[in-house]
Every structure is written in C-alpha cells, then in structure tokens.
Amino acid sequence: MHFIESAGSFGSYLDVYRRIITVFGEEPHRNMAEHERTFKEILYHKAEQNIRLVFIVDELQEAPFQALKALRTISNIETPSTKLIQFVLLGSEEVFRKFDCIPAFRDRLVFPTFLSPFDFQDMKRMIRFRLNLAGCDELIFTESQLENVFLYSLGIPRHAVLICSNALRITLDRGQWEITDDVVQQAVELFEEGRLRSLWAEERKPKKRRGL
C-alpha cells in the first residue's frame, strides 16, 4: 500500500503518472507514451509477484479535472482476472461538486462513503487530542467557548480546527495568555469571512460541464 500525501501535487494528467512512477523509484519520462509503457511494466511485474497495489490519495478536492481523468484511466488497467491497481481516495465535501461535473468518474467509485460530523463530545475530545499532540496538557477553551465553536463549525472537524487555530493566533497576536470569549467570537467571524470568500469564488467560476 502506498500513500500520496496530497492530490494537490497533481497538476495535470501527466503528473499523475509521474508521481506514481517515482513512488516505485523510477525516473519520470518526457512523454506520455514512455510513462504509460513504464507504468504498465511495473503493474504487470507486481501482478506476476502476486502483489496487489493500493494507493491512498489524500486531498482529492485539490486535484484538477485532468488528474481525475488520469486516475480513472489508470484504474481501468487490468488482466482478465483482476484489477492491477486500486485507489483509496480521500477528500473534503468540496470533492462532491467535482463529481457532479464528471459523472464518468463518479460512476467508477465502488464504495463511496463519508464521515458524519462530530457531536459535541467528539469535537471536544478531538480538540483535546490535538492540543495534547502540540504539548498542551490542558483544555484551554472553556465549555461555553467550545459550544460556540461547535455551533459555527456544525461539528465538521476541519472547520472546528480552523476556528480554534484562529483563536490561538489572535491570542498570540494580542500578547495574551488566556483565550477570552471575544477572541473566540473574532475567530468565528474570521472563519465565516473565509468561508464566504470561498463560496463567492466558487460562484464566479464558469458553469461549464466537464466530462471524462
């Protein structure tokens, strides 16, 4: 099993082949035909060794449409009896909007699933865990502050982390040692502003249907 840190490293159709080939220690080529030949040689060689290849690709929402097309093409490589490579694809909720534009890719998904938002206690444990990893042994947010974080994050872990990170940054910028209620409120406002800017930018994109 191999892990590709972020699909954001895929700039094009060709980049997908380059990235996967380098995982196997091969030098990337200059043209697509050489990449395809080398890639298939690797896959057939692994199959002869009875090795199943599984790639985990994170941050799929960052992948351009051409990279998704490449992943779909690669997943079609098979023998009469088995697939030669499989992908486990991870991404945030934005990736579903891309799937709406490329139904041919969406239809290739075998086990599509998603994680439900956290409830309040799960979110609280997640924040405590991340603080512990950073070397903080105490929960530096009050119960009411965490309730505010939960209210605006809707239990989505990434959003809760963004709000908490904003609060920590504001506290440090103020030269304070304690996170106050007004700091958390300002952190929430920054989060909301950032989300509105993202939605505004998404609305301004051309509404062009793209297919594979």
Buried (B, 14 or more C-beta within 10 A) or exposed (E): EEEBEEBBBBBEBBBBBBBBBEEBEBEBBEEEEEBBEBBEEBBEEBBEEEEEBEBEBBBBBBBBBBBBBBBBBBBEBEEEEEBBBBBEBBBBEEBEEBBEBBEEBBEBEEEEEEEEBBEBEBBBEBBBEBBEEEEEEEBBBBEEBBBBBBEBBEBBBEBBBBBBBBBBEBBEEEEEEEBBEEBBBBBBEBBEEEEEEEEEEEEEEEEEEEEB
